[in-house]
């Protein structure tokens, strides 16, 4: 009985850590046709992100510059942006870069 309660508590704790994160534009270059998107998450959070939201946001940013759309370069870069002082990390920044598609409309 105690084992069942303990297992249930652990599952509730772990499921409670899943957090929906939205990508936000954090940089880019019109001339290079690149858009940089990022999100942050903290210690004990398990970020849930939408790839389609990222592509849509990047395509919108590219369209403002006159491009036709966007696609991901592939992969992400994760950096610690709040060290805990003991060699660990309390907060991470995840960044992905996207290439604008089509000719730059002038």
C-alpha positions in Angstrom: 0.0 0.0 0.0 2.8 2.4 0.9 4.6 1.6 -2.3 1.5 2.4 -4.3 1.0 5.8 -2.6 4.7 6.6 -3.0 4.5 5.7 -6.7 1.4 7.8 -7.2 3.0 10.8 -5.5 6.1 10.5 -7.6 4.0 10.4 -10.8 1.9 13.4 -9.8 5.1 15.3 -9.0 6.7 14.4 -12.4 3.6 15.2 -14.4 3.2 18.5 -12.6 6.6 19.6 -14.0 5.5 19.6 -17.7 5.2 23.3 -18.7 4.0 24.6 -22.1 6.6 27.1 -23.5 6.1 29.4 -26.4 8.9 30.4 -28.8 9.7 34.1 -29.0 11.9 36.0 -31.5 15.2 36.9 -30.0 17.2 38.0 -33.0 17.9 37.6 -36.7 19.3 39.3 -39.8 17.2 40.5 -42.7 20.3 40.5 -45.0 21.2 37.0 -44.1 17.6 35.9 -44.0 17.8 34.3 -40.6 15.5 34.3 -37.5 16.5 33.3 -34.0 13.8 32.0 -31.7 14.2 31.1 -28.0 12.4 30.0 -24.9 13.5 29.6 -21.2 12.8 27.0 -18.7 13.7 26.5 -15.0 14.9 23.8 -12.7 12.4 20.9 -12.4 10.5 22.1 -15.4 10.0 19.8 -18.4 9.3 22.2 -21.3 6.7 21.2 -23.9 7.2 23.2 -27.1 5.4 23.3 -30.4 7.5 22.9 -33.5 4.7 24.3 -35.7 4.4 27.4 -33.5 8.1 28.0 -34.0 7.9 27.6 -37.8 4.8 29.8 -38.0 6.5 32.6 -35.9 9.7 32.4 -38.0 7.7 32.5 -41.2 5.7 35.6 -40.0 9.0 37.4 -39.1 10.5 36.5 -42.5 7.3 37.7 -44.3 7.7 41.1 -42.7 11.1 41.3 -44.4 9.6 40.2 -47.7 10.5 36.5 -47.7 8.1 33.7 -48.6 8.5 31.5 -45.5 11.0 29.8 -43.2 12.5 26.5 -42.2 14.6 25.3 -39.3 18.3 24.9 -39.7 17.9 21.9 -37.4 18.8 21.4 -33.8 18.8 23.7 -30.8 21.4 25.3 -28.6 20.8 25.1 -24.8 22.8 27.5 -22.6 22.6 27.9 -18.8 21.6 31.5 -18.0 21.3 31.2 -14.3 24.1 29.1 -12.7 23.3 27.8 -9.1 26.8 28.4 -7.8 27.6 24.8 -7.3 28.3 23.7 -10.9 24.6 23.2 -11.8 22.0 25.4 -13.4 18.7 26.8 -12.3 17.5 28.2 -15.7 18.2 27.4 -19.3 17.8 29.3 -22.6 17.0 27.2 -25.7 17.6 28.8 -29.1 16.8 27.6 -32.6 17.7 29.3 -35.9 15.6 29.5 -39.0 16.4 30.3 -42.6 14.0 32.6 -44.5 12.9 31.1 -47.8 12.5 32.8 -51.2 13.9 35.9 -52.6 14.1 39.1 -50.5 11.3 41.3 -51.8 12.4 44.8 -52.1 
